Amino acid sequence: MERRSFVKYTAAAGASLMLHPFSAFATGNGTKIRLALAGTGVRGIGFWGNALLKAFKDQCEFTGLMDINPGRLAYAKQFMNVTCPTFTNVDEMLRSVKADYIIVTTTDSAHDEIIIKSLKAGFDVITEKPMTTDEIKCRNILQAEKESGKKVTVAFNYRHSVHAMQLKELLAAERVGKITSVDFNWYLNVHHGADYFRRWHGRMDKGGSLWVHKATHHFDLLNWWLNSEPLEVMAYGSLEHYGRNNSFRGTRCRGCEHREKCKFFWDMTGNKHLMNLYAENEQYDGYNRDGCVWANDIDIFDKMSAQILYANGVQVNYSLTTYSPYEGWQIAFNGMKGRMETWEDIPYLQKTPEDQAKRHAIEMSNADDAIPGEYREIIAWDNFAKNYEVYTTPKIRGGHGGGDIRMQRRMFIDKNDNPHHIMAGTRDGAMSILIGIAARKSIREKRPVKITELTDLVPLAKRW
Ligand SMILES: NC(=O)c1ccc[n+]([C@@H]2O[C@H](COP(=O)([O-])OP(=O)(O)OC[C@H]3O[C@@H](n4cnc5c(N)ncnc54)[C@H](O)[C@@H]3O)[C@@H](O)[C@H]2O)c1
């Protein structure tokens, strides 16, 4: 039996960059978009700094850089090769900078302060995910945006990946009928997963736990794919691998007495960029980029699962694992007429095995080239059908599946290119973090939590 019939790629909007080299956008009309960056860490100066300047140097320029760590700020200016003024105080920057957008790339729990102050000072804002880390800060951002008349864009880059867009198109076309339930599992490996526990992300007060810091991406994708908003969340989670769950611990990997026996020993000294960015500037804030994954004050969850009920009746089963041998995800949409499923980077389902230690660095890179001969596959199987169909999309090597560069292009160049309402605002930012915040509350209070308990937003059955 011929079990598979291949269907060609349909997501024209998502693929368009591959038809045009970057230089096609580098035409410029003399007026550059002015950007001021708050938070000059690895994401700020890499993706929002150098990568953006490389792709869109004729359209964008930096007019200010700000960070509370003066050493990191000085390195950022040098690394980005810019001449704009730098600030260690946000109020000072907002008083003097001329900018079309303030870009917020600080640690997650500091986003709200910068967003709100920027709105009040009359600036539009682009913020990294998660929009913020708790419901009070979320309410304050929503209120400030309303009062200011300015706009916050939330940078949900995963939406813009070619694969995510293909899935969105198939769901919007109801390829397997009305969706009724979803199974969604995300696996972080012992390299990238562990890295969250080395950094500020391991502290609830900095990143709101991976329910918010990481899963905001996944919940936003769900909300967008389903075109609906969450009603209620029941969750479980615990910390039983990292943190206090080990017989020995140090402070940081550099110089650690346990390095020989610790499987999670990570040597950052060979990475010049990370040494310049973090190690050289520890004197200012005491932050260890290579902190111990066994630290006693790690207080986030390392395994998480939730059931989410949507306003349109869809039920979702979601899980996030942080110590898997491989990194990847899989999702299945059960519809009234059939089932659609897809995955990324499950080693035994793809041609070329990933180097698990290097996988995250590749994802964070700015490469946008398709890997020859490799495809993402989406399986659509109609009920009662003997065969299933396979929709294929190119597999993009880096930049979050091609999402990073496509998102920036839509933000700064093709402002009218907004297929399926792909550009996200504060409502989207809120609805994605509120699932994670509700999950935390559900674990704490051992009960299902309604989204309406958290803010005044009333979940919509149909978003658009
Ligand atoms: N969308 C994505 O795929 C993606 C990927 C990586 C990071 N991020 C997000 O980018 C943001 C930055 O992450 P990162 O990995 O660069 O972290 P990082 O630790 O490298 O950088 C954070 C920076 O914020 C600075 N900072 C902290 N509080 C501040 C304040 N009040 N004002 C100004 N600066 C302040 C720190 O000194 C540091 O330089 C986070 O919100 C993270 O969630 C998003």
The ligand as an SDF file (V2000), in Angstrom:
LIG
                    3D

 44 48  0  0  0  0  0  0  0  0999 V2000
   12.4120   35.0510   21.5740 N   0  0  0  0  0  0  0  0  0  0  0  0
   13.4550   34.3020   21.7970 C   0  0  0  0  0  0  0  0  0  0  0  0
   13.6500   33.3150   21.1280 O   0  0  0  0  0  0  0  0  0  0  0  0
   14.4080   34.6870   22.8960 C   0  0  0  0  0  0  0  0  0  0  0  0
   15.6580   34.0710   22.9840 C   0  0  0  0  0  0  0  0  0  0  0  0
   16.5040   34.4580   24.0210 C   0  0  0  0  0  0  0  0  0  0  0  0
   16.1050   35.4140   24.9420 C   0  0  0  0  0  0  0  0  0  0  0  0
   14.8830   35.9880   24.8260 N   0  0  0  0  0  0  0  0  0  0  0  0
   14.4460   37.0150   25.7990 C   0  0  0  0  0  0  0  0  0  0  0  0
   15.3360   38.1050   25.7370 O   0  0  0  0  0  0  0  0  0  0  0  0
   15.4820   38.7010   27.0160 C   0  0  0  0  0  0  0  0  0  0  0  0
   16.9630   38.7800   27.3800 C   0  0  0  0  0  0  0  0  0  0  0  0
   17.4830   37.4830   27.4860 O   0  0  0  0  0  0  0  0  0  0  0  0
   19.0600   37.2130   27.4090 P   0  0  0  0  0  0  0  0  0  0  0  0
   19.2260   35.7760   27.1570 O   0  0  0  0  0  0  0  0  0  0  0  0
   19.6800   38.2010   26.5160 O   0  0  0  0  0  0  0  0  0  0  0  0
   19.5010   37.5060   28.9190 O   0  0  0  0  0  0  0  0  0  0  0  0
   20.8600   38.1760   29.4200 P   0  0  0  0  0  0  0  0  0  0  0  0
   20.9980   37.8090   30.8320 O   0  0  0  0  0  0  0  0  0  0  0  0
   21.9740   37.8810   28.4860 O   0  0  0  0  0  0  0  0  0  0  0  0
   20.5520   39.7230   29.2750 O   0  0  0  0  0  0  0  0  0  0  0  0
   19.6690   40.4390   30.0990 C   0  0  0  0  0  0  0  0  0  0  0  0
   20.2420   41.8320   30.3060 C   0  0  0  0  0  0  0  0  0  0  0  0
   19.2690   42.6400   31.0040 O   0  0  0  0  0  0  0  0  0  0  0  0
   19.9920   43.4860   31.8810 C   0  0  0  0  0  0  0  0  0  0  0  0
   19.0620   44.0190   32.8760 N   0  0  0  0  0  0  0  0  0  0  0  0
   18.5000   43.3980   33.9440 C   0  0  0  0  0  0  0  0  0  0  0  0
   17.6540   44.2360   34.5620 N   0  0  0  0  0  0  0  0  0  0  0  0
   17.6500   45.3910   33.8680 C   0  0  0  0  0  0  0  0  0  0  0  0
   16.9780   46.6420   34.0060 C   0  0  0  0  0  0  0  0  0  0  0  0
   16.1150   46.8590   34.9960 N   0  0  0  0  0  0  0  0  0  0  0  0
   17.2220   47.5980   33.0890 N   0  0  0  0  0  0  0  0  0  0  0  0
   18.0940   47.3870   32.0770 C   0  0  0  0  0  0  0  0  0  0  0  0
   18.7850   46.2390   31.8940 N   0  0  0  0  0  0  0  0  0  0  0  0
   18.5540   45.2650   32.7870 C   0  0  0  0  0  0  0  0  0  0  0  0
   21.1040   42.5990   32.4200 C   0  0  0  0  0  0  0  0  0  0  0  0
   22.1490   43.3350   32.9790 O   0  0  0  0  0  0  0  0  0  0  0  0
   21.5070   41.8510   31.1490 C   0  0  0  0  0  0  0  0  0  0  0  0
   22.5220   42.5410   30.4570 O   0  0  0  0  0  0  0  0  0  0  0  0
   14.6540   37.8560   27.9730 C   0  0  0  0  0  0  0  0  0  0  0  0
   13.4080   38.4700   28.1830 O   0  0  0  0  0  0  0  0  0  0  0  0
   14.4730   36.5540   27.2310 C   0  0  0  0  0  0  0  0  0  0  0  0
   13.2620   35.9070   27.5660 O   0  0  0  0  0  0  0  0  0  0  0  0
   14.0500   35.6510   23.8160 C   0  0  0  0  0  0  0  0  0  0  0  0
  1  2  1  0
  2  3  2  0
  2  4  1  0
  4  5  1  0
  4 44  2  0
  5  6  2  0
  6  7  1  0
  7  8  2  0
  8  9  1  0
  8 44  1  0
  9 10  1  0
  9 42  1  0
 10 11  1  0
 11 12  1  0
 11 40  1  0
 12 13  1  0
 13 14  1  0
 14 15  2  0
 14 16  1  0
 14 17  1  0
 17 18  1  0
 18 19  2  0
 18 20  1  0
 18 21  1  0
 21 22  1  0
 22 23  1  0
 23 24  1  0
 23 38  1  0
 24 25  1  0
 25 26  1  0
 25 36  1  0
 26 27  1  0
 26 35  1  0
 27 28  2  0
 28 29  1  0
 29 30  1  0
 29 35  2  0
 30 31  1  0
 30 32  2  0
 32 33  1  0
 33 34  2  0
 34 35  1  0
 36 37  1  0
 36 38  1  0
 38 39  1  0
 40 41  1  0
 40 42  1  0
 42 43  1  0
M  CHG  2   8   1  16  -1
M  END
$$$$
